[in-house]
Amino acid sequence: MHKDEVKGVAKQAEGALKDAAGGLTGNEKLQAEGKLDKAVGKAQQKIGEAKDAVRDALKK
């Protein structure tokens, strides 16, 4: 597992918390930040997965 995958999952979790908190409190800005963090985290996770795939392919 690449460090980008771990960071991406953590960013998604942080985003989910912000999204939920913003929804509960009616804070649209916080909710939007949460949605953005989730998207960024998902992208970062996918980058880490791609790096792993390349590394594994080069080992073969």
C-alpha positions as a Markdown table, in Angstrom:
| # | Residue | x | y | z |
|---|---|---|---|---|
| 1 | Met | 0.0 | 0.0 | 0.0 |
| 2 | His | 1.4 | 3.3 | -1.0 |
| 3 | Lys | 1.4 | 6.3 | 1.3 |
| 4 | Asp | -0.8 | 8.2 | -1.1 |
| 5 | Glu | -3.5 | 5.6 | -0.6 |
| 6 | Val | -3.4 | 6.0 | 3.2 |
| 7 | Lys | -3.4 | 9.8 | 3.0 |
| 8 | Gly | -6.3 | 9.6 | 0.5 |
| 9 | Val | -8.4 | 7.4 | 2.8 |
| 10 | Ala | -7.7 | 9.7 | 5.7 |
| 11 | Lys | -8.7 | 12.8 | 3.7 |
| 12 | Gln | -11.9 | 11.0 | 2.6 |
| 13 | Ala | -12.7 | 10.3 | 6.3 |
| 14 | Glu | -12.0 | 13.9 | 7.3 |
| 15 | Gly | -14.2 | 15.1 | 4.4 |
| 16 | Ala | -17.0 | 12.8 | 5.5 |
| 17 | Leu | -16.9 | 14.2 | 9.0 |
| 18 | Lys | -17.0 | 17.8 | 7.7 |
| 19 | Asp | -19.8 | 17.0 | 5.3 |
| 20 | Ala | -21.8 | 15.4 | 8.1 |
| 21 | Ala | -21.1 | 18.2 | 10.6 |
| 22 | Gly | -22.0 | 20.8 | 8.0 |
| 23 | Gly | -25.2 | 19.1 | 7.2 |
| 24 | Leu | -26.2 | 18.8 | 10.8 |
| 25 | Thr | -25.4 | 22.4 | 11.7 |
| 26 | Gly | -26.7 | 23.9 | 8.4 |
| 27 | Asn | -23.2 | 25.2 | 7.6 |
| 28 | Glu | -23.2 | 25.0 | 3.8 |
| 29 | Lys | -19.5 | 26.1 | 3.6 |
| 30 | Leu | -18.3 | 23.3 | 5.9 |
| 31 | Gln | -20.4 | 20.8 | 4.0 |
| 32 | Ala | -19.0 | 21.9 | 0.7 |
| 33 | Glu | -15.4 | 21.7 | 2.1 |
| 34 | Gly | -16.2 | 18.2 | 3.2 |
| 35 | Lys | -17.4 | 17.2 | -0.2 |
| 36 | Leu | -14.3 | 18.7 | -1.8 |
| 37 | Asp | -12.1 | 16.9 | 0.8 |
| 38 | Lys | -13.8 | 13.6 | -0.1 |
| 39 | Ala | -13.2 | 14.1 | -3.8 |
| 40 | Val | -9.5 | 15.1 | -3.3 |
| 41 | Gly | -9.0 | 12.1 | -1.0 |
| 42 | Lys | -10.5 | 9.7 | -3.6 |
| 43 | Ala | -8.2 | 11.1 | -6.2 |
| 44 | Gln | -5.2 | 10.8 | -4.0 |
| 45 | Gln | -6.1 | 7.2 | -3.1 |
| 46 | Lys | -6.4 | 6.3 | -6.8 |
| 47 | Ile | -3.0 | 7.9 | -7.5 |
| 48 | Gly | -1.5 | 5.7 | -4.8 |
| 49 | Glu | -3.2 | 2.6 | -6.3 |
| 50 | Ala | -1.7 | 3.5 | -9.7 |
| 51 | Lys | 1.7 | 3.9 | -8.2 |
| 52 | Asp | 1.4 | 0.5 | -6.6 |
| 53 | Ala | 0.4 | -1.0 | -9.9 |
| 54 | Val | 3.3 | 0.5 | -11.7 |
| 55 | Arg | 5.7 | -0.6 | -9.0 |
| 56 | Asp | 4.3 | -4.1 | -9.0 |
| 57 | Ala | 4.5 | -4.3 | -12.9 |
| 58 | Leu | 8.2 | -3.2 | -12.8 |
| 59 | Lys | 9.0 | -5.9 | -10.3 |
| 60 | Lys | 7.8 | -8.6 | -12.7 |
